[in-house]
Amino acid sequence: MRFFSKKLIPVFALALFAFVSCKQNENEKFFSIPLNDSYSYLPCDADSTCTDAQAGFSRFKKLDVYYRNLEKLADNNGSYLWIKTEFEIPEQLKGKSLGYVIPYLHFAEKLWLNGSYIGGYGQFPPDLESAQYETHFYTLPQSLLNQNGKNLILIKVYVLGKASLSGNSFISELEDAKRFTKTHSFLHSKFYMVFEGGMFCAFMLFLLLFISRKKTKEYMSFALLNFFSISLLAYFFAPSLPWYNGMGMPFLSFIKFGLCCSTYAIVYFSSSFMIQFVQIQESKLLLIIRIVIFLAAGAITFAVPTYQDLMKICPVMMGLVILQLLFGLAALIKALCNKNLRANAIILLVCFSSTLFSGIMDIVVREVFRINDLPYLTVFGWQGTIIMFLYVLSVRYNKVYRRNEYLNEKLEQEVASQTVQLSRAKEALERQMERAQIDLEMASIVQQKFLPGLDKKFLGWDIAICYEPLSSVSGDFYDYYVQNDRLTGLSLFDVSGHGISASLITMLAKTTVFRSYTEGCKSGDSASEILRKMNEMLINEKGNVDNYLTGLLVKIGSFFRNGACDIEVANAGHPCPLLFSYEEDRVSDLRYPDPSCQYGAIGIKGIAVSFPLISFQMLPGDILVLYTDGLTETMNKNREEFGKERIRELLLNNSGKSAREIIHTFLDGLKTHTAGNPREDDLTIIVLKREQADEYIEELEG
């Protein structure tokens, strides 16, 4: 595949050369006394002494050093064996300091030379502890050696968990034995520390990649896979760890966590990584099953009270591990059968091939050939897997880098080309905007000419109007109706929407409203009836246009001798007008007593409407205020509306002023409230103040 080029060959060649070099140094030739064929054994109990062993020489049996499971040679689980060997010192080693090397012996032992205690590795019960994979080295004092006769070595071994004695044990000159021990211990235990650093770097790298891009869940799984691999590798060089000896962690707890639970976690995250890498969608049920298997394995392991019991449940635990792994393998097979996912599946297979191959080799070497003093090849294979996944990552990011590099090279040309096009588009847009602005200004002029003037005097009335569109054109419109120079009515409407479309509807609606009002007055209709007929007329005239209107229609009657004037108001979904009573010195809403009787707007086809009539009288000094929601709903920076209560308060406190002054009071209050925050709607205010009409009264008296 393109992902795995010949560039990787030197990397693996270098790793192989380093391993072979270490093995060559370990097997460096020197004179030694091989002891492989001289071992014999005798089962014993915990109280058996060296003297007891010497007394039972006749009962010792020949020991095959390649026989891995010493536990089967003992009487029962967790029992003891005496292992005996004898040697004579050849001429080349006489008079020299000697060392005894056992490459691997499990679980714990104590050694006697010619009846004298020399030392031991690990600890017997009750303080159980194993030397793990360290090479066992003993100095044989010259004072205890028989230079011209046989020398007897007795080893009392606590056998547990398939304890075994490796081949290649020997006696040689002290310095040669020490040198071999250092090399062998490094390769079989401390050498794994080197891999810890690489896996920690891989853990941090993929963890940071996941944090920066959380969609790539496989990065988190691979990071945790490396993290628990670090924990598992610590098992091999455990005696070098400070918390293994004298730091309070029991050996059994160390095995449960460092070996067992780390293995369960590695297999769980391996399956997760495979599923996520090949992009197979895992159902929630399967995920829950995998989590339950993982937690169940951990719970069973920690519930086991002894090391012997832990060994007994190994087959069950291996079954759970294999079951967990099958989920990942099933996803891999499914991806291989899918042509869209096959590429990732093949990459996954190639990357894991080194781990798979080295794992098989370990099984063959240790189970078939029964060689247990070689380093675990699977650890080396896993490092190869990490390197290959890092290579895959580097290839992917290299593609992104090259793509960015290509884009950077082409960026100037593209920017220059786009700049020219944008410049041309900008010029065309500016011309269009200029024409549109001219059209908009013309529309604004036409609309404002279409509306009556803001300042006009009528006998008996002081009227002032504020008309401020949000843009050049407005969706608000107003009108007042005059007969024989007398004010007979006025209206205020607000068309839904903003801009040109709303302004066009205002011009159509204003004509319809004027015609409806004029015809209604001739027929003697009330303001409510006029508004109802106006609704029907506008629906027919505007057709399928969606815009609708809310509004107020005010019909003004004749004056009475006491100066009073009859007023009729009909409301079509508009904010209620306010009425200031001079006699009562209060402000009230003009609304129909039963709110359920008033509903609907103007211009909506198929919707029932009801605009009940509101009748009252206005006396001199009374004030009627009509407004659109652009006044009450305008907000400040804290999103607080101006509100009707502020209008009430301003009207009450400024009722003695003229209509125009009251308008200015409202606008000043609105400006203070918004503090520069822009309006979001058109604004129209009408203030109608009742004045004394002596001429009308004289006519009535005449």
C-alpha positions as CSV (number, residue, x, y, z in Angstrom):
1,M,0.0,0.0,0.0
2,R,1.0,3.6,-0.5
3,F,0.9,4.2,3.3
4,F,3.7,1.8,3.9
5,S,6.6,2.6,1.6
6,K,10.2,1.3,1.6
7,K,11.1,4.1,4.0
8,L,10.0,2.0,6.9
9,I,12.5,-0.8,6.1
10,P,15.5,1.0,7.6
11,V,13.6,1.6,10.8
12,F,12.8,-2.0,11.4
13,A,16.3,-3.1,10.3
14,L,17.8,-0.8,12.9
15,A,15.6,-2.2,15.7
16,L,16.5,-5.8,14.7
17,F,20.2,-4.9,14.7
18,A,20.0,-3.4,18.2
19,F,18.2,-6.5,19.5
20,V,20.7,-8.9,17.8
21,S,23.6,-6.9,19.2
22,C,22.2,-7.1,22.7
23,K,21.8,-10.9,22.3
24,Q,25.4,-11.2,21.0
25,N,26.7,-9.3,24.1
26,E,24.6,-11.5,26.3
27,N,26.0,-14.6,24.8
28,E,29.6,-13.4,24.9
29,K,31.9,-16.4,25.3
30,F,33.7,-17.1,28.6
31,F,34.6,-20.2,30.6
32,S,31.7,-21.5,32.7
33,I,30.4,-24.7,34.4
34,P,27.0,-25.5,32.8
35,L,24.5,-26.9,35.2
36,N,21.5,-27.8,33.0
37,D,21.7,-31.5,33.3
38,S,22.7,-31.7,37.0
39,Y,19.4,-30.6,38.6
40,S,17.2,-32.9,40.6
41,Y,14.1,-32.1,42.8
42,L,12.3,-33.2,45.9
43,P,8.9,-32.0,47.1
44,C,8.8,-30.6,50.6
45,D,6.8,-28.5,53.0
46,A,7.3,-25.0,54.4
47,D,9.2,-26.3,57.5
48,S,11.7,-28.4,55.6
49,T,15.3,-27.4,56.3
50,C,18.6,-27.7,54.5
51,T,19.4,-30.6,56.8
52,D,16.2,-32.4,55.9
53,A,17.0,-32.0,52.2
54,Q,20.5,-33.4,52.7
55,A,19.0,-36.4,54.6
56,G,16.7,-37.1,51.7
57,F,19.2,-37.2,48.8
58,S,18.1,-40.7,47.9
59,R,14.6,-39.5,47.1
60,F,15.6,-36.7,44.7
61,K,14.4,-37.1,41.1
62,K,16.0,-35.9,37.9
63,L,14.7,-32.5,36.8
64,D,14.3,-31.5,33.2
65,V,15.1,-27.8,33.2
66,Y,12.9,-27.3,30.2
67,Y,9.9,-28.5,32.2
68,R,8.0,-25.3,32.7
69,N,5.4,-26.1,35.4
70,L,7.2,-26.9,38.6
71,E,3.9,-26.6,40.5
72,K,2.8,-30.0,39.1
73,L,5.9,-31.5,40.7
74,A,5.0,-30.3,44.2
75,D,2.4,-31.9,46.4
76,N,-0.2,-29.2,45.9
77,N,-0.7,-25.6,44.9
78,G,1.5,-23.1,46.7
79,S,3.9,-25.8,48.0
80,Y,7.7,-26.2,48.0
81,L,10.4,-28.0,46.2
82,W,14.0,-28.6,47.0
83,I,16.2,-28.4,43.9
84,K,19.7,-29.9,44.1
85,T,22.8,-29.6,41.9
86,E,26.4,-30.6,42.4
87,F,29.6,-29.3,40.7
88,E,33.3,-29.6,40.8
89,I,35.6,-26.6,40.2
90,P,37.8,-27.1,37.1
91,E,41.4,-26.1,37.1
92,Q,40.6,-22.8,35.2
93,L,38.4,-21.6,38.1
94,K,40.2,-22.9,41.1
95,G,41.2,-20.2,43.6
96,K,39.0,-17.6,41.9
97,S,35.9,-15.8,43.1
98,L,32.9,-17.5,41.5
99,G,29.3,-16.5,40.7
100,Y,26.2,-18.6,40.1
101,V,23.7,-17.4,37.5
102,I,20.1,-18.6,37.1
103,P,18.5,-16.7,34.2
104,Y,14.9,-17.3,35.4
105,L,13.4,-19.0,38.5
106,H,9.8,-18.5,39.6
107,F,8.3,-17.9,42.2
108,A,10.7,-17.3,45.1
109,E,13.8,-19.2,46.4
110,K,16.4,-19.5,49.1
111,L,19.9,-20.9,48.3
112,W,22.4,-22.9,50.4
113,L,26.0,-23.7,49.4
114,N,27.6,-26.7,51.1
115,G,25.0,-26.3,53.9
116,S,25.6,-22.5,54.4
117,Y,22.8,-20.0,53.5
118,I,23.8,-17.7,50.7
119,G,20.7,-15.6,49.9
120,G,17.5,-15.6,48.0
121,Y,15.1,-13.9,45.6
122,G,11.4,-13.0,46.4
123,Q,9.7,-13.8,49.6
124,F,7.9,-16.9,51.0
125,P,4.5,-16.6,52.5
126,P,3.0,-14.8,54.3
127,D,4.8,-11.8,52.8
128,L,4.5,-13.1,49.3
129,E,6.7,-11.5,46.6
130,S,8.3,-12.6,43.4
131,A,11.5,-11.5,41.8
132,Q,9.7,-11.5,38.4
133,Y,12.0,-11.5,35.4
134,E,15.2,-10.4,37.0
135,T,18.2,-12.7,36.5
136,H,19.2,-14.4,39.7
137,F,22.8,-14.0,40.7
138,Y,24.7,-15.4,43.7
139,T,28.2,-14.8,44.8
140,L,29.8,-18.1,45.9
141,P,32.3,-17.3,48.7
142,Q,35.7,-19.0,48.4
143,S,35.6,-19.9,52.1
144,L,32.6,-22.1,51.5
145,L,33.8,-23.8,48.3
146,N,35.6,-27.2,48.1
147,Q,38.4,-26.5,45.6
148,N,39.2,-30.2,45.1
149,G,35.9,-32.0,45.6
150,K,32.2,-31.7,45.0
151,N,30.2,-28.7,46.0
152,L,26.5,-28.9,46.8
153,I,23.9,-26.3,46.0
154,L,20.4,-26.6,47.5
155,I,17.6,-24.3,46.5
156,K,14.3,-24.2,48.3
157,V,11.7,-22.9,45.9
158,Y,8.2,-21.7,46.6
159,V,6.4,-22.9,43.5
160,L,3.3,-21.0,42.5
161,G,1.5,-20.2,39.3
162,K,3.4,-22.4,36.8
163,A,6.7,-21.8,38.4
164,S,9.6,-22.8,36.3
165,L,13.4,-23.0,36.2
166,S,15.0,-21.9,32.9
167,G,18.0,-23.6,31.2
168,N,21.4,-22.0,30.7
169,S,22.2,-21.7,34.4
170,F,25.9,-21.8,35.1
171,I,28.8,-21.0,37.4
172,S,31.7,-18.9,36.2
173,E,34.3,-16.4,37.3
174,L,32.6,-13.7,39.4
175,E,33.1,-10.7,37.0
176,D,31.9,-12.8,34.0
177,A,28.8,-13.9,35.9
178,K,28.1,-10.3,37.0
179,R,28.5,-9.0,33.4
180,F,26.2,-11.7,32.1
181,T,23.6,-11.0,34.8
182,K,23.5,-7.2,34.0
183,T,23.0,-7.9,30.3
184,H,20.5,-10.6,30.8
185,S,18.5,-8.6,33.4
186,F,18.5,-5.6,31.2
187,L,17.1,-7.6,28.2
188,H,14.5,-9.4,30.2
189,S,13.3,-6.7,32.5
190,K,14.8,-3.2,32.5
191,F,15.0,-3.2,28.7
192,Y,11.2,-2.7,28.7
193,M,11.7,0.6,30.5
194,V,12.9,2.0,27.1
195,F,9.6,1.2,25.6
196,E,7.7,2.9,28.4
197,G,9.0,6.3,27.2
198,G,7.9,5.6,23.6
199,M,4.5,4.5,24.7
200,F,4.1,7.5,27.0
201,C,4.9,9.8,24.1
202,A,2.4,8.0,21.9
203,F,-0.2,8.3,24.7
204,M,0.3,12.0,25.0
205,L,0.4,12.6,21.3
206,F,-2.9,10.8,20.5
207,L,-4.5,12.2,23.6
208,L,-3.7,15.8,22.5
209,L,-4.9,15.0,19.0
210,F,-8.2,13.8,20.4
211,I,-8.5,16.9,22.6
212,S,-7.9,19.2,19.6
213,R,-10.3,17.2,17.4
214,K,-12.8,15.3,19.5
215,K,-14.5,13.7,16.5
216,T,-11.6,11.3,16.1
217,K,-12.5,8.9,18.9
218,E,-10.0,6.3,17.7
219,Y,-7.2,8.7,18.9
220,M,-8.5,8.5,22.5
221,S,-8.8,4.7,22.3
222,F,-5.2,4.4,20.9
223,A,-4.0,6.8,23.6
224,L,-5.5,4.7,26.4
225,L,-4.3,1.5,24.7
226,N,-0.8,2.9,25.1
227,F,-1.4,4.1,28.7
228,F,-2.5,0.6,29.9
229,S,0.4,-1.0,27.9
230,I,2.7,1.1,30.1
231,S,1.1,-0.3,33.2
232,L,1.4,-3.9,31.8
233,L,5.1,-3.5,30.9
234,A,5.8,-2.4,34.5
235,Y,5.1,-6.0,35.5
236,F,8.3,-7.1,33.8
237,F,10.6,-4.8,35.7
238,A,8.5,-4.6,38.9
239,P,11.5,-5.2,41.3
240,S,13.0,-2.0,40.0
241,L,10.0,0.1,41.0
242,P,10.0,1.8,44.4
243,W,6.5,0.9,45.2
244,Y,7.1,-2.8,44.6
245,N,9.2,-3.3,47.6
246,G,8.6,-1.6,50.9
247,M,6.0,0.9,49.7
248,G,2.9,-0.9,51.0
249,M,1.4,-2.3,47.8
250,P,0.8,-6.1,48.3
251,F,2.2,-8.3,45.6
252,L,-1.2,-9.7,44.8
253,S,-2.7,-6.3,44.4
254,F,0.1,-5.4,42.1
255,I,-0.5,-8.4,39.9
256,K,-4.3,-7.8,39.8
257,F,-3.9,-4.3,38.7
258,G,-0.6,-4.3,36.8
259,L,-1.0,-7.5,34.9
260,C,-4.7,-8.6,35.0
261,C,-6.7,-5.4,34.8
262,S,-4.2,-3.8,32.4
263,T,-4.6,-6.7,30.1
264,Y,-8.4,-6.4,30.2
265,A,-8.2,-2.6,29.5
266,I,-5.7,-3.2,26.6
267,V,-8.0,-5.7,25.0
268,Y,-11.1,-3.5,25.5
269,F,-9.5,-0.4,24.0
270,S,-8.0,-2.6,21.2
271,S,-11.5,-3.6,20.2
272,S,-12.7,0.0,20.5
273,F,-9.8,1.2,18.4
274,M,-10.5,-1.3,15.7
275,I,-14.2,-0.5,15.6
276,Q,-13.6,3.2,15.4
277,F,-10.6,3.1,13.0
278,V,-12.5,1.1,10.4
279,Q,-15.5,3.5,10.9
280,I,-18.1,0.8,11.8
281,Q,-21.0,2.2,13.7
282,E,-21.3,0.4,17.0
283,S,-24.7,0.0,18.5
284,K,-25.4,1.1,22.1
285,L,-26.2,-2.5,23.0
286,L,-22.9,-3.9,21.8
287,L,-21.0,-1.1,23.6
288,I,-22.9,-1.9,26.8
289,I,-22.0,-5.6,26.4
290,R,-18.3,-4.8,25.9
291,I,-18.3,-2.5,29.0
292,V,-20.0,-5.1,31.1
293,I,-17.5,-7.8,30.0
294,F,-14.6,-5.4,30.9
295,L,-16.1,-4.5,34.3
296,A,-17.0,-8.1,35.1
297,A,-13.5,-9.3,34.4
298,G,-12.1,-6.6,36.7
299,A,-14.6,-7.3,39.5
300,I,-14.0,-11.0,39.4
301,T,-10.2,-10.5,39.5
302,F,-10.3,-8.2,42.5
303,A,-12.8,-10.4,44.3
304,V,-10.3,-13.4,44.2
305,P,-8.6,-13.6,47.7
306,T,-5.4,-15.5,46.8
307,Y,-2.8,-15.8,44.1
308,Q,-3.6,-19.5,43.8
309,D,-7.3,-18.7,43.1
310,L,-6.2,-16.1,40.6
311,M,-4.3,-18.8,38.7
312,K,-7.4,-21.1,38.8
313,I,-9.7,-18.5,37.2
314,C,-7.2,-17.8,34.4
315,P,-9.1,-19.9,31.8
316,V,-12.3,-18.0,32.6
317,M,-10.5,-14.6,32.3
318,M,-8.9,-15.6,29.1
319,G,-12.3,-16.5,27.7
320,L,-13.6,-13.1,28.6
321,V,-10.6,-11.5,27.0
322,I,-11.0,-13.5,23.8
323,L,-14.7,-12.6,23.8
324,Q,-13.9,-8.9,24.1
325,L,-11.4,-9.2,21.3
326,L,-13.9,-10.9,19.0
327,F,-16.0,-7.7,18.8
328,G,-13.1,-5.8,17.3
329,L,-12.3,-8.7,14.9
330,A,-15.9,-8.8,13.8
331,A,-15.8,-5.1,13.0
332,L,-12.6,-5.7,11.1
333,I,-14.0,-8.5,9.0
334,K,-17.2,-6.5,8.3
335,A,-15.0,-3.6,7.1
336,L,-13.0,-5.9,4.9
337,C,-16.2,-7.0,3.2
338,N,-17.3,-3.4,2.6
339,K,-15.4,-1.8,-0.3
340,N,-15.9,1.7,1.1
341,L,-14.3,0.7,4.4
342,R,-11.8,-1.8,3.1
343,A,-8.8,0.6,2.9
344,N,-8.9,1.5,6.6
345,A,-9.3,-2.2,7.5
346,I,-6.2,-3.1,5.4
347,I,-4.2,-0.3,7.1
348,L,-5.3,-1.6,10.5
349,L,-4.2,-5.2,9.6
350,V,-0.8,-4.1,8.3
351,C,-0.2,-2.0,11.4
352,F,-1.1,-4.8,13.8
353,S,0.7,-7.4,11.8
354,S,3.9,-7.0,13.8
355,T,2.1,-7.5,17.1
356,L,0.2,-10.4,15.7
357,F,3.3,-12.1,14.3
358,S,5.4,-11.5,17.4
359,G,2.6,-12.8,19.6
360,I,2.4,-16.0,17.6
361,M,6.2,-16.4,17.8
362,D,6.0,-16.0,21.6
363,I,3.5,-18.8,21.8
364,V,5.6,-21.1,19.6
365,V,8.9,-20.3,21.5
366,R,7.5,-20.7,25.0
367,E,4.8,-23.4,24.5
368,V,6.2,-25.5,21.7
369,F,10.0,-25.2,22.3
370,R,9.6,-24.5,26.0
371,I,12.2,-21.7,26.0
372,N,11.3,-19.2,28.7
373,D,14.5,-17.1,29.1
374,L,14.0,-15.0,25.9
375,P,12.5,-11.5,26.0
376,Y,8.8,-11.3,25.0
377,L,8.8,-10.6,21.3
378,T,5.2,-9.2,21.5
379,V,6.6,-6.1,23.3
380,F,8.8,-5.5,20.3
381,G,6.0,-6.2,17.9
382,W,3.8,-3.7,19.7
383,Q,6.5,-1.0,19.3
384,G,6.4,-1.7,15.6
385,T,2.6,-1.2,15.7
386,I,3.0,2.1,17.4
387,I,5.6,3.2,14.8
388,M,3.4,2.2,11.9
389,F,0.4,4.1,13.3
390,L,2.6,7.1,13.8
391,Y,3.7,6.7,10.2
392,V,0.0,6.5,9.1
393,L,-0.6,9.7,11.1
394,S,2.4,11.5,9.6
395,V,1.3,10.5,6.1
396,R,-2.2,11.9,6.7
397,Y,-0.9,15.1,8.1
398,N,1.7,15.4,5.4
399,K,-1.2,15.3,2.8
400,V,-2.9,18.1,4.7
401,Y,0.4,20.0,4.8
402,R,1.0,19.6,1.1
403,R,-2.6,20.6,0.4
404,N,-2.2,23.7,2.5
405,E,1.1,24.4,0.8
406,Y,-0.5,24.1,-2.6
407,L,-3.3,26.4,-1.5
408,N,-0.8,28.9,-0.3
409,E,1.0,28.9,-3.6
410,K,-2.2,29.4,-5.5
411,L,-3.7,31.8,-3.0
412,E,-2.1,34.9,-4.4
413,Q,-3.4,34.2,-7.9
414,E,-6.8,33.3,-6.6
415,V,-6.9,36.4,-4.3
416,A,-5.9,38.6,-7.2
417,S,-8.5,37.0,-9.5
418,Q,-11.2,37.3,-6.8
419,T,-10.2,40.8,-6.1
420,V,-10.7,41.8,-9.7
421,Q,-14.1,40.1,-9.7
422,L,-15.1,41.6,-6.4
423,S,-14.0,45.0,-7.6
424,R,-16.2,44.7,-10.6
425,A,-19.1,43.3,-8.6
426,K,-18.6,46.1,-6.1
427,E,-18.8,48.8,-8.8
428,A,-22.0,47.1,-10.3
429,L,-23.5,46.8,-6.8
430,E,-22.7,50.4,-6.0
431,R,-24.4,51.5,-9.2
432,Q,-27.4,49.3,-8.3
433,M,-27.5,50.7,-4.8
434,E,-27.3,54.2,-6.1
435,R,-30.2,53.6,-8.4
436,A,-32.1,51.9,-5.6
437,Q,-31.3,54.7,-3.2
438,I,-32.7,57.2,-5.7
439,D,-35.8,55.1,-6.2
440,L,-36.1,54.8,-2.4
441,E,-35.9,58.6,-2.0
442,M,-38.4,59.1,-4.7
443,A,-40.7,56.6,-3.0
444,S,-40.2,58.4,0.3
445,I,-41.1,61.7,-1.3
446,V,-44.2,60.3,-3.0
447,Q,-45.3,58.6,0.2
448,Q,-44.9,61.7,2.3
449,K,-46.7,63.8,-0.3
450,F,-49.5,61.2,-0.2
451,L,-49.9,61.8,3.6
452,P,-51.5,65.0,4.9
453,G,-49.3,67.7,6.5
454,L,-48.1,67.3,10.1
455,D,-49.1,70.7,11.3
456,K,-52.7,71.8,10.6
457,K,-55.2,73.9,12.7
458,F,-58.8,72.9,13.2
459,L,-61.3,74.9,15.2
460,G,-61.7,73.3,18.7
461,W,-58.7,71.0,18.3
462,D,-55.0,71.3,18.9
463,I,-53.5,68.4,16.8
464,A,-49.8,67.4,16.4
465,I,-48.3,64.4,14.6
466,C,-44.9,62.8,14.7
467,Y,-44.1,60.6,11.7
468,E,-40.6,59.0,11.7
469,P,-40.0,56.0,9.3
470,L,-37.4,53.5,10.2
471,S,-36.0,53.8,6.7
472,S,-36.8,56.1,3.9
473,V,-40.3,54.7,3.5
474,S,-42.7,53.6,6.2
475,G,-45.3,51.0,6.9
476,D,-47.2,53.5,9.1
477,F,-49.8,55.9,7.7
478,Y,-52.3,58.4,9.1
479,D,-55.0,60.6,7.9
480,Y,-57.6,63.1,9.1
481,Y,-60.9,63.8,7.6
482,V,-62.4,67.3,7.2
483,Q,-65.8,68.6,6.2
484,N,-66.5,72.3,5.8
485,D,-63.1,73.0,7.5
486,R,-64.2,71.1,10.5
487,L,-62.3,67.9,11.7
488,T,-64.7,65.0,11.5
489,G,-62.3,62.1,12.1
490,L,-58.8,60.7,11.9
491,S,-57.0,57.4,11.5
492,L,-53.7,55.7,12.3
493,F,-52.7,52.4,10.7
494,D,-49.6,50.1,10.8
495,V,-48.9,47.8,7.9
496,S,-47.1,44.5,8.8
497,G,-43.5,44.3,7.6
498,H,-41.1,47.1,6.7
499,G,-39.6,48.7,3.6
500,I,-40.9,49.1,0.1
501,S,-43.5,46.3,0.2
502,A,-45.1,47.8,3.4
503,S,-45.0,51.3,2.0
504,L,-46.8,50.3,-1.2
505,I,-49.6,48.7,0.8
506,T,-49.9,52.0,2.8
507,M,-50.6,53.9,-0.3
508,L,-53.3,51.4,-1.4
509,A,-54.7,51.1,2.1
510,K,-54.9,54.9,2.6
511,T,-57.1,55.3,-0.4
512,T,-59.3,52.5,0.6
513,V,-59.6,53.8,4.2
514,F,-60.4,57.3,2.9
515,R,-63.1,56.0,0.6
516,S,-64.6,53.7,3.2
517,Y,-64.7,56.5,5.8
518,T,-66.3,59.0,3.3
519,E,-68.9,56.5,2.2
520,G,-69.6,55.4,5.8
521,C,-70.2,59.0,7.0
522,K,-72.7,59.6,4.1
523,S,-74.5,56.4,5.1
524,G,-74.4,57.4,8.8
525,D,-72.4,54.3,9.8
526,S,-70.6,54.1,13.1
527,A,-66.8,53.9,13.2
528,S,-67.1,50.2,14.0
529,E,-69.2,49.5,10.9
530,I,-66.9,51.7,8.7
531,L,-63.9,49.6,9.9
532,R,-65.7,46.3,9.2
533,K,-66.6,47.4,5.6
534,M,-63.1,48.7,5.1
535,N,-61.7,45.3,6.0
536,E,-63.8,43.6,3.3
537,M,-62.9,46.2,0.7
538,L,-59.2,46.0,1.4
539,I,-59.2,42.1,1.2
540,N,-60.7,42.3,-2.3
541,E,-58.4,45.1,-3.5
542,K,-55.0,43.7,-2.3
543,G,-55.6,40.2,-3.6
544,N,-52.9,37.6,-2.5
545,V,-50.6,40.1,-0.9
546,D,-49.8,38.8,2.6
547,N,-49.4,42.1,4.4
548,Y,-52.2,43.0,6.9
549,L,-53.0,46.2,8.9
550,T,-53.7,47.1,12.5
551,G,-55.1,50.4,13.2
552,L,-57.5,52.9,14.8
553,L,-60.4,54.8,13.3
554,V,-61.7,57.9,15.2
555,K,-65.0,59.5,14.3
556,I,-65.5,63.0,15.7
557,G,-69.1,64.3,16.2
558,S,-70.5,67.8,16.8
559,F,-69.9,70.1,19.7
560,F,-72.5,70.7,22.5
561,R,-73.2,73.9,24.3
562,N,-71.1,72.7,27.3
563,G,-68.1,72.3,24.9
564,A,-68.3,68.5,24.9
565,C,-67.8,66.6,21.7
566,D,-68.9,63.0,20.9
567,I,-66.1,60.6,19.9
568,E,-66.3,57.1,18.4
569,V,-63.2,54.8,18.3
570,A,-62.9,51.4,16.6
571,N,-59.8,49.4,17.1
572,A,-58.4,46.7,14.7
573,G,-55.7,44.9,16.7
574,H,-53.8,48.2,17.4
575,P,-52.3,49.4,20.7
576,C,-55.0,51.0,22.8
577,P,-55.1,54.8,22.6
578,L,-54.7,56.8,25.8
579,L,-57.2,59.4,27.0
580,F,-56.4,62.2,29.5
581,S,-59.4,63.6,31.4
582,Y,-58.9,67.2,32.4
583,E,-61.6,67.1,35.0
584,E,-60.4,63.9,36.7
585,D,-56.7,64.5,36.0
586,R,-56.0,61.0,35.1
587,V,-55.0,58.9,32.1
588,S,-56.9,55.8,31.0
589,D,-56.8,53.2,28.3
590,L,-59.5,53.3,25.7
591,R,-60.5,49.7,25.4
592,Y,-63.8,47.8,25.1
593,P,-65.0,46.5,28.4
594,D,-65.1,42.9,27.3
595,P,-61.7,42.1,25.6
596,S,-63.1,38.8,24.2
597,C,-65.4,40.8,21.9
598,Q,-62.5,42.6,20.2
599,Y,-60.3,40.6,17.8
600,G,-58.8,40.4,14.4
601,A,-56.9,42.7,12.1
602,I,-57.6,44.2,8.7
603,G,-56.8,42.5,5.4
604,I,-56.6,38.9,6.4
605,K,-58.8,36.7,4.3
606,G,-60.9,34.0,6.0
607,I,-60.4,35.3,9.5
608,A,-63.3,36.5,11.6
609,V,-63.1,40.0,13.0
610,S,-64.9,42.1,15.6
611,F,-64.2,45.8,16.1
612,P,-66.7,46.9,18.8
613,L,-67.5,50.6,19.1
614,I,-66.0,52.6,22.0
615,S,-68.0,55.9,22.5
616,F,-67.1,58.7,24.9
617,Q,-67.1,62.6,25.1
618,M,-64.1,64.9,25.1
619,L,-64.3,68.2,27.0
620,P,-61.9,71.1,26.7
621,G,-58.5,70.2,28.1
622,D,-59.0,66.5,27.4
623,I,-56.2,64.8,25.3
624,L,-56.4,61.7,23.0
625,V,-53.0,60.0,22.2
626,L,-52.7,57.5,19.3
627,Y,-49.4,55.7,18.6
628,T,-47.9,52.8,16.8
629,D,-45.9,50.0,18.6
630,G,-42.7,51.7,17.4
631,L,-43.1,53.9,20.5
632,T,-43.9,51.4,23.2
633,E,-41.7,48.5,22.0
634,T,-38.5,50.4,21.4
635,M,-35.8,49.0,23.6
636,N,-32.7,50.2,25.3
637,K,-29.4,48.3,25.4
638,N,-30.7,46.2,28.3
639,R,-33.6,45.0,26.1
640,E,-36.1,47.0,28.2
641,E,-39.1,48.4,26.3
642,F,-40.2,52.0,26.6
643,G,-43.6,50.8,27.6
644,K,-47.0,52.4,28.0
645,E,-46.5,53.4,31.7
646,R,-43.8,55.9,30.7
647,I,-46.3,57.4,28.1
648,R,-48.9,57.7,30.8
649,E,-46.6,59.4,33.2
650,L,-45.3,61.9,30.6
651,L,-48.8,62.7,29.5
652,L,-50.1,63.2,33.0
653,N,-47.1,65.5,33.9
654,N,-47.3,67.5,30.7
655,S,-51.1,67.7,30.1
656,G,-51.1,71.5,30.3
657,K,-48.7,71.8,27.3
658,S,-49.7,72.1,23.7
659,A,-50.1,69.0,21.5
660,R,-46.7,69.7,19.7
661,E,-45.0,70.2,23.1
662,I,-46.4,66.9,24.3
663,I,-45.1,65.2,21.2
664,H,-41.6,66.6,22.0
665,T,-41.9,65.4,25.6
666,F,-42.6,61.8,24.3
667,L,-39.6,62.0,21.9
668,D,-37.2,63.3,24.5
669,G,-38.3,60.6,26.9
670,L,-37.8,58.0,24.2
671,K,-34.3,59.3,23.4
672,T,-33.3,59.2,27.1
673,H,-34.6,55.7,27.4
674,T,-32.8,54.3,24.3
675,A,-29.5,56.1,25.0
676,G,-28.4,55.7,21.4
677,N,-29.8,52.2,20.9
678,P,-31.3,52.2,17.4
679,R,-35.1,51.8,16.8
680,E,-36.4,48.6,15.1
681,D,-39.7,49.9,13.8
682,D,-41.5,52.9,12.3
683,L,-42.7,55.5,14.7
684,T,-46.0,57.5,14.5
685,I,-47.6,59.5,17.3
686,I,-50.8,61.6,17.1
687,V,-51.8,63.9,19.9
688,L,-55.3,65.4,19.7
689,K,-56.1,68.0,22.4
690,R,-59.6,69.4,22.9
691,E,-59.8,73.3,22.9
692,Q,-62.7,75.6,23.6
693,A,-64.8,76.2,20.4
694,D,-66.8,79.4,21.1
695,E,-67.7,79.9,17.4
696,Y,-69.4,76.4,17.3
697,I,-71.3,77.3,20.5
698,E,-72.5,80.6,19.1
699,E,-73.8,78.8,16.0
700,L,-75.7,76.4,18.2
701,E,-77.2,79.2,20.3
702,G,-78.0,81.2,17.2
